[in-house]
Amino acid sequence: MRKTHLVSGGCGFVGRNMVNRLFKNTEDRIIFVDDLSVGTDPSTWLDAPLQREDKNASFYGEGERLVFIKEDFRNTLHSLNNNKNHFQETYGMDFEKFADVFHFAAIVGGRAKIDGDPMMVALDLSIDAEFFYWVCRHKPARVLYPSSSAAYPVDLQTDTNAIALSESDIDFTRMGQPDMTYGWSKLTGEYLAHIAAKYYDISVTCIRPFSGYGEDQDLTYPVPAIAARAANKEEPFEVWGSGHQGRDFVHIDDVLDCTLLAMDKISDGTAINIGQGRLTSFLEIIDIFTDLAGYKPTIKPLLDKPVGVHSRYCNMDYVKETLGWEPKISIREGMRRVYEKAVENNK
């Protein structure tokens, strides 16, 4: 019998890329849940025809291998925690346990959301608590919990004290302060993942992606927004803050490659970095995009805009040594792909 996987937040940037990856690379059924408050309707990005609709579920592809449920994942969890056979009884599905569960559902956005509405972002705590409560009772074969680089202590990411962040820089016995409520929620999620693995024998993998980007990312994120403005040949070119603040940019294809490999190798809730291991400033990103666009604009800093920590990048030694993995897509190549998509969208 084919496996059945669950992807929460399956219409967000990372979620929909994972749904597509699983659909193309397996013969399994993928159930994905999203309320589309931020995510994109699957009819716009799935390479599979709609077969039928039933209640709030849409079935796509041959054999109805893709099942989209339009719903707040918290409501899904309420139903699952009240009735372990909720999916089977409500949608007529024939499976006993989920194989892989990917938990991408979260309230998050760009810097404006993290700084502008931190209490809204704090609702992630409730999503994750109910998620792990369900996981420890349902006991799927494997669980992915995506943490974040925001979980790292902010005092290690200043203009005078910036280091390549190692996994060991998060120590639950000697806590630093993470980045706003988003960082706190992800740190708490990691702790719950450890509890699930240690006390409930759940196979859990945690990842800490740094600044993931890709061709289909929402324009509220900096990389696609900067690419779109370069494609329009903006002059002067605006940058939030001074532009000297930097991040560790990693392409979504590399994020998925590392994630799936890590799930094969890690089951005890250990968290790993996913990044290039390189600090790149926003001025450098602008320079790449404007070079691709063939012009050299004047840079206009917007010093009143939220910028977050000054420098955030990772040490990838642990991942290289334990998983034998390194990113394949260079900054230049990845940004070229994003720019070409921005040009296409501009036509």
N, C-alpha and C positions, 0 to 999 in steps of 0.2 A: 504494500500500500504506500502511496506517495506520502511524503512528509507534509505537515502543515506548519507554516511559520507565522508569527505575529509581528507586525511593525506598528508601534504607536507613533503618532506624529508623522504618518507615512506620506503626507503631502507637503511637508516642509522641505527645505533644501537638502539636508542629508538624508532624510527619510525617503524621499522619492527617488533619489539616486540609488539607495539601497534596494528599494522595491524593484527598480528596473534591473539592477545587477542580479538579484535573485531570480527574476523572471527569465532573463536571458541565459543564465548559467546553470539553472537547475530545471527539473521537471516538476517541482513541488508546487503546492498551493500557497499563496501569500495572502493573508488577511491583513489589511492595513486600515487604521482608524485615524480620522482627522476631522475636526469640526470646521476646517477651512477658514478659521479666523485669521490665520496668517498663511496657511498652506495654499497650494494651487490646485484647482480642480483637476482630477486625473484625466478627464476627457481631453485636456490640452497637452498632456505629456506622455500618456501611456501609448505604446505601440501595439495596441491590441483592441479589437472591436468590442463595443458594449453588447453583451448577450441578453441580459435581462435585468430588471430591477425588482426588488422585493423589500417592502418596508423602507428602511433607510440604507439598504445595501444595494450596491451595483456590482454586477458580475461581468468580468471582462475576459476575453481571450478564449481560445480553444480549451474545452474541458473546464471552463469557468475557473481557471487557475488563479485569477486575480479577483479578490473580493474587497471592495472599498465600502467601509461603513462610515457614513457621515455622522459623527457624534463626538461630543467632548469625551476624551478618553477617561476622565473621572467618572462619567456616567457609565461607561463600559465597565470600569473596575467595580463600581457599585453593583452592577448586575452580576458580574462574575463572582464577586465575593458573597453575594446572596444565593447564587445558583451556579454551581461548578459546571453545569451543562448548558449554560446560557446560549452559547453560540450554536450548539447542536440543536437545541429545542427551538430557538428563535429563527434560525436560518436554514435548518435542515442539513447541517454539515455532518460528515461521517468521519470523525477522528476522536481519539481518546485524549491525547496530550499534545501540546505544542512541542515542536522540535526546537527551533531557535526563536527566541523572543528578543526583539530589538526595541529598546525603550527610548525613542527620540521625542516623545511628547514633552513639551516644556513651554513655558511662557518666557520668551526671550526675543530680543531684537537687536538692533544696533546700539551704539553707545547712548543714543538719545533715550531709548526705552530703559536701559539699565540704570542710568542716572536720573531719568525723568519720572519714572513711576516704579520705584523699588519695591513698594508693597504689593503691587500687581505681580511683579516677578517672584515675590516670596511665595506666591501660591504654588510654585513648583514643589515646595516642601510637602504640601498635601498630596499632590500627584504622586510623588515618589514614595511616600509612606504607604499609600494604598496599593501602589504597584508592588512593592516588596512584600507586603502582607499577602497579596494574592499569589505572588511567585512562590512563597514558602509553603503554600498549601497546594497549589497546582503542580509544582515541581516539573517544569519543562526541562527538556534535555540540556539546554544552554541558555544563558541570559547575557545580553550585552547592556551594560549601563554606561552611557556616554557622560562622563564628567566634563571638565573644561579646564583650560589653562587659567581661568578666573579663580580657580580654587587655590592657586599658589599665593603665598603671603605677598602683599603689595609692597612691603618694605624691601623686597629683593628686586624691585622693578622700577626704581627711581633713576633719575638722570645721573646721580652720583653713586648709586649702588645697584647696578644692573649686572646680573649674572645669567649664564645659561642655566635655566632651571632644570634640576634633576628630580627624578621621582622621589628621592629621599628628602627633598626640601619640604614635603608635606609629611609631618610626623604627628600622629594623633595623641602622642604623649606630651608634646611640646608645641602647642598650636600657635601659628601666626595668623594674622588677619587676612582673609581672602578679599576678593574684589566685590564689594556691595552684596546685596541679598542674593544675586545670581551666584556668586562665588560661594557664599555660605550654603545655599541649597545644594549645590553640586558636591561640596565637601560632606554634607550630611548624607547625600545619596551614596557616596563612596563608603561611608561608615556603615550604612544599612547593607550595602553589598557585601562587606566583610562579615557582618552578622549572618546574612543569608548563607554565605559559603561555610562559615565555621559551625554554626549551630543548626542549620537546616539541610546541610549537604547539597546546596545548590551550586551548580557550575556557573560561576559569574566571572565575566571579564569587564574591567573598567578601562576606558580610554580617556586621555586628556588631549583632545585635539587642540592645536593652537589656532591660528587664523586661517580656517578653511575657506576656500573660494572655488568658484567654477563658473562655467559659461551660463548656467541657468539660475544663478543666485539672484535674490531679490535686490532691487536698487536701493533698499535701505541700508545695505552693507557697503563698505567703502570701496572695495575693488571693482565691482561692476559699475558703481556710481562714477568712479573716477574714469573708468574706461569709456562710459557713455559720454562724459563731458569732453574727453580727448577726441572721441569720434566726431563730436560737434565743433571741435577746435575752439574750445572756450578760451577767451582772452579778456582780462587776465584770468589766470587759473586759480580758483579758490581752494584752500586747504584748511581743514579744521586744525586749530592750534598753529604751532610754528611749522609743522610738517617734519620736524626732526624726530618726533616720537616714532618708535619702530615696533614691528611685530614679526612673528615667524609665520610667513605665508606658506600654506601647503595646499596643493590641488586636491579636490574632492576624490579623484580617482586613486590617488595615493592614500588618502584617508581610508577608503573602503578596502583597498588591498591589505593595509596593515591591520585593520579591524578584523577582517575574516581570518587572517593568519593568527592573530592573537587569540581568537576564540578557539582555535585548534590547539593552542599551546598553554593557555592560562585558564585556570578554573577556580582559583581561590580568592577572587576579588582584587587581585593585584592590579594597580593602575599603571598604565604606560603612557608616555608622551607620544604624540604623533605630530611631527613638524619637519622642517628642513634642517633644524639646528643652526639657523642663520638669522641674524637680525637685519631686517630691511626697513628703512624709513619710508614714510609716506612720500617724501620728496623723491626718493629713488623710484617708487612706483609711478609717480607722475612722470618722471623722466623717461621711464620705459614706455609708457603709453603715448606720450607726446612724440617720442622718437618714432614709434610705429605709425603715428598720425602724420609725421613729417613736418612738425613745426616746433618752435621753442617759445612758449608763452612766458609772460611775466607771472610770477607767483604772488598771490595775495593771501597772506595768513589771516584766518578768522579766529582771533584770540579769545572770543567770547563763547566759542563752541565747546561742548564737553569732549575730552580727549582720552580720559581714563589714565592708566599708568603710563609712564614715559617709555619704558622698554620692556617687552615681553617676548622672550624666545627660549628655546629648550635645548637641553643636552640630550642627544639621541644615542649616547653610548650604550645605555642599558638595553635599548631595543635592538641595536645592532648586534650586541654580544649575545643576547638571549634568544632573539627571534631570527637573527641573520637578515634583518630587513633594513633597507634604505630607500628613501623616496626616489622615484624614477623621473619625475617631471620637474625640470628646472624652473626657477622663477621666470626667466625670460620666455620659455616655451609655454608655461601655463598662462602668463599674462597675454601672450600672443593669441592664444585660443579665446580668451575672454574678450580681447579687443576685436577680433574678427567677428565674434558674435554681436558685439555692440554695433559694429558697422552694418551688419546684416539687419539688426533691429531698427537701425536709423533710416533704412531705405523706405 
